[in-house]
Amino acid sequence: MAQKSRKTSKAKGSLSALVIAVILAGVYYIFSPEADTSPSREGLEPVELVKTIDGDTIKIMYEGKETNVRYLLIDTPETNHPRLGKQPFGEEAKRRNQELMNSGKLEIEFDIGQKYDKYGRLLAYIYIDGESVQEKLLAEGLARVAYVYPPNTRHLDDYEKVQNEAKKKGIGIWTLEDYATDRGFDSDSYPVKGDTSPKPKSEKSSTPSAEQYANCTELRKVYPEGVKQGYPAYTERMDGDKDGVACEPR
């Protein structure tokens, strides 16, 4: 009888140890730093945010280096466009994008077409905790559907539905009649109050030409927020971190 009791006690002890081990393994998985590296759903890739650039562009760590990401299928107003200056709702879009970027786990999704644009930026759909950032910006009237280049159109129908709802509500960019157009944002009709940023020299001439500045100090006198790649004043020698923006504020 004593021997049977010892066997029973030993079996119970082994079972208890197994239960404890399972519980500890579960706790480790939940709180392990590696737990958040798995995608929230198929097709999404977790990435690390470096910084928010504007309403539709961020910088992330991708394949071991800092890389700019341009949001697919949407466009937000500019905060300091070299030609158009500050546009209505540009600051609001950037601020909202920053809030979203800092609110949860960041993931990106690629479409089946071109992965990079001509400026070397990744083209992707953006998610925070599995929810679409593009859809949030569209729903809040801070972005328009734009830059539709097949075959990168996976979520186009959903985005257009969300945009149409924002239009019906008349919120954000849709409060300004004919501001958001198929060609972009008509900020000439809606100048931002208090925007005293100088216009680039190329606008004062009928023939645009490259603008030359000796250094970033001189360039920032005309462009306080720096200039993006693709505009006359941009030069690689003034883009120290190679992020596509020359002489950006630090």
N, C-alpha and C positions, 0 to 999 in steps of 0.2 A: 504493500500500500504506500509506504514511504517513497519507494522508487517511482511509483506512478505519479505521486504528488510532485516529485522533483522534475519529472518529464513535463508535467503540465505547466509548472512554474517556468521552466526553461522555454517552452513553446510560447507562453504569454510574453516572456521577456523578449524573445526574438521578434514577435509581432509588434510589440511596443516600439522596439528599436527601428523596425521597418517604417512604421507610421511616422516616427519622429524624422527619419531620414527623408521621407517624401515631403513632409511639411517644410523642412529646411531647404530642400531643393527648390520648392515652389517659391519660398521667400527670396532665395538667391536670384532666381530667374526674374522675379518682379523688380527687384531693386538693383540688379546688375547693370553697370553702365552700358553693357552691350545689348540690353534688352530692347532699346529704342532704335537699334540699327536695322531692324527688319521692317520692310514696307508695310504700311497700313492696309494696302490691297495690291493685287497683282498689277505690275506695270509701273509702280511708283518707286522711286529711288531716293532714299534718305540722303540729305546733303547738309553741310554746315554753312550757315550764313556768315559772310564777312561784313557786309554792310548793305543798306538800302540806298540806291542811287536816286531813284525818283519813283513815280507812280507805277511804272511798268518795267523797271529794270533793277536788278539786284546783282550783287557780287557774291559768289560762293566759292568754296573749296571743291574743286572737281578734278579727279584723277591727279591729286597731289599738287595742284596749283590754283591760284586765284583766277577765277573766270567770271566774266559778266554774263548775265542771263537776261535775254529779252523775252517778255511774256508773249506767247503765241496768241494771235487772233484778237488782241485788244490794243487800244492806244489811249493814253491818258494825256491831259494837257501838260505842257512843259513848265518847268519852274524857272529856267533861265536859258531859253533858246537863243543861240547866237544871232539868229536873224529876226525872230519874232518877239524876243524878250520873255517876260513873265506872262503866262496865260491864265485866264480865269479858271479856278478850280485845280490849278496845277499843284499848289501847295497843299490843298486839301487831299488830293490823291496821293501825294508823297507821304503825308502824315499818316493817312489811313493805311497805306502799304507798310509803313514802319510798324504801326501798331499790330498788324496782322503777322508780320515777320517775327515779332517778339512774343507772340501769344501761344506758340506751340511747336510741334515737330514739323520741320520743313522737309518737303519732298518734291521731286520734280518728275515729270512724265514727258517722254519724247513722242513725237508722231512718226509716221512712216517715211516722211519726206526729208528735206534738207535739215541737217542738225545744227548748222552754223550759218549766220548771215555774213554779208560781205565785210563786216567789221570784226569778225572773229567771235561774235557773241553767240552763246548757246541759245537755241530757240526751244522753249519748253512751256508746258503747262505747270502751274505752281499750286501746291497744296499745303495747307497747315492743318495738322491732325486729320488728314484725309479729306478735308473740305476745300473746294476750288477757290483760290484767291481771285482768279479772273471773274468768276461768277459773282463774288462778293462786291468787287469794284463796279461791275456792270449794274448789279442790283441797286447799288447806292448812288447811281448816277455820276460816277467818277471816271467812267471809261466808256468808250464806244467800240463796237466791233470793227476791226480794221485789219489791213495787211493780210488779206485772205489769199494765200498762195497754195493751191492744191499741189500735192495731196495732203498737206498739213491742215486738214479740216475736220479732224475727228469730233471735236466738240462744238462745231460751228452752229448746228441747229439749236443746241441747248443755250449757247451764248446769245443767239439772236432772240430766243424766247424771253430770256432774262432782260435783255436790253429793251425789248418792246414793253415789258411791264414797267420798267423805269420811265420810259417815255410817257406811258399812260398816266403815271403818277405825277409827272412833271417835276422831277427832283434833280438836283445837281446840275450837270451840264445841260439838261433838258429844260431848265428854267429860262435859258437864254435862247430866244428864237433864232433859228438858222445859225447857231454857233457851231454845233457839231455837224459837219458835212461829210460827204463821201471823200472829199479831198483833204480833210483834216479839220482843225479848229480855226474858225474865222475870228481870231483875236483882234484884228484891225477894227472890227465893229464893236468890240467890247474891251477897250484898254483897261488894264488893272489900275485901280486908283492907287496913287502913291508910287507907281512903278517908274522910277527915273533912270533905269539902266540904259546906258547909251546903246544906240543901234550900231551894228558893224559898218565899217567903212565901205564895204562892198555894196551896201544899200544906197549909198549916196552917188554911186556911179552906175551908168547904164550897162557897163561891162564888168562883171564880177572878176576879181583877181585875188590871188593869194595875199593874205595880210601878213606882214612881217613884224615881229616883235623881238627885241633883243633878249628879253628874259620874262619870267612869269610876273615880276613886279610890274613891268610895262603892260603886259597883256591884261592883268587884272584891273588896270585902270579903265579898260573898256569892257571887260567881261569879268566881273567880280566872282562869279561862280566857275570860271574856267570855260573851256569850249570842248565840245564832243568831236570825236573823229568824224571826218567827212565834211567839216566846215572850213572855210578859207583860213581861219587863224590857227587851226590845229597843226601841230608839228610833233613828231614822235620824240624829238629831243626834250620837249617840255612835258612829256607824259612819262614821268619817272617810274610809275608802277604798272605801266602798259595796260591800263584798264579802259582805254578808249576815251579818257577825259584828260586834257592837258591843263595844268595849272589849277587843279581843283583845290578848294580850301582844305586845310588840314585841321 
